[in-house]
Amino acid sequence: MNETADPTSPGELPDRLIDLLRRALELSGVEPLVAESLAREHYGRITVQGNRFEVADTEGRPNSMGQPDGDVILQLAEQIKQTIPAKFLTASD
């Protein structure tokens, strides 16, 4: 019996996590250039556990954010957004 291999090589995983976090930051209202930099800085806090993402705090300890079914990457983006100056946020209506 053949096992289905994960098409993502370990080297591609950081790029995918950076891209997911960057997009989540942009959706939360962070300027795109700032979002890219912040995503590269914080992507290491995201780990993949089976089919789920888990997020660690800045000390590397598991971070229980919100509900278990919530989107932890969007929640992490919101946390990061709260720590940056307003001038790096997109204008909202």
Long-range contacts (C-beta under 8 A, 24 or more apart in sequence): 13-48, 14-43, 17-43, 17-46, 18-43, 20-46, 20-73, 21-46, 21-73, 21-76, 21-77, 24-71, 24-73, 24-74, 24-76, 24-77, 25-77, 25-80, 25-81, 27-74, 27-77, 28-74, 28-77, 28-78, 28-81, 29-81, 29-89, 29-90, 29-92, 30-77, 30-80, 30-81, 30-84, 30-88, 30-89, 30-90, 31-88, 31-89, 31-90, 34-84, 34-88, 38-80, 38-84, 42-76, 42-80, 45-76, 46-72, 46-73, 46-76
